[in-house]
Amino acid sequence: MVISGDNQGNIKLWKLNTQQQSPIWTAHQNSIIRKVAFSPDGKMFATAADDGIVKLWQLE
């Protein structure tokens, strides 16, 4: 999987084996996402943005 964030607080997730793109999620309202990272087991990911908030997301 690959995840990306943009300068409006949105994130996108792609599953590479199926080339499927997830719906766009608004993770941080009107804030630039600076970091995204997967957990070692791949079941969660974290986002961090200019709003000073870190959010955890569960994939399964």
Phi, psi and omega per residue, in radians:
M1 nan 2.625 3.063
V2 -2.248 2.452 3.117
I3 -2.240 2.543 3.106
S4 -2.411 2.717 3.072
G5 -2.225 2.720 -3.123
D6 -2.129 -3.049 -3.074
N7 -1.496 0.130 3.066
Q8 -2.006 0.151 3.096
G9 1.545 0.206 -3.126
N10 -1.675 2.611 3.055
I11 -2.207 2.631 3.073
K12 -2.295 2.545 3.136
L13 -2.218 2.334 3.098
W14 -2.073 2.381 2.976
K15 -1.688 1.962 -2.995
L16 -1.205 -0.587 -3.110
N17 -1.197 -0.440 3.107
T18 -1.949 -0.122 -3.080
Q19 0.992 0.518 3.105
Q20 -1.532 2.397 3.041
Q21 -1.818 2.370 3.091
S22 -1.305 2.907 2.959
P23 -1.063 2.749 3.088
I24 -1.372 2.257 3.099
W25 -1.855 2.400 2.990
T26 -1.543 1.868 -3.065
A27 -1.570 -0.703 -3.076
H28 -2.417 1.884 -3.054
Q29 -1.013 2.059 3.060
N30 0.916 0.733 3.130
S31 -2.379 2.507 -3.117
I32 -1.312 2.218 3.062
I33 -1.410 2.157 -3.081
R34 -1.750 -0.556 -3.077
K35 -2.470 2.495 2.945
V36 -2.388 2.498 -3.132
A37 -2.673 2.463 3.072
F38 -1.547 2.629 2.989
S39 -1.250 2.771 -3.127
P40 -1.005 -0.560 -3.139
D41 -1.513 -0.082 3.091
G42 1.313 0.176 -3.104
K43 -1.630 -0.214 3.137
M44 -2.444 2.845 2.969
F45 -2.529 2.823 -3.130
A46 -2.123 2.587 3.015
T47 -2.189 2.513 3.062
A48 -2.323 2.406 -3.042
A49 -2.369 3.032 3.123
D50 -1.090 -0.267 3.118
D51 -1.322 -0.033 3.107
G52 1.425 0.188 -3.098
I53 -1.899 2.408 2.993
V54 -1.908 2.271 3.131
K55 -2.082 2.498 3.058
L56 -1.858 2.404 -3.091
W57 -2.194 2.352 3.100
Q58 -1.717 2.273 -3.107
L59 -1.541 -0.479 -3.099
E60 -2.024 nan nan
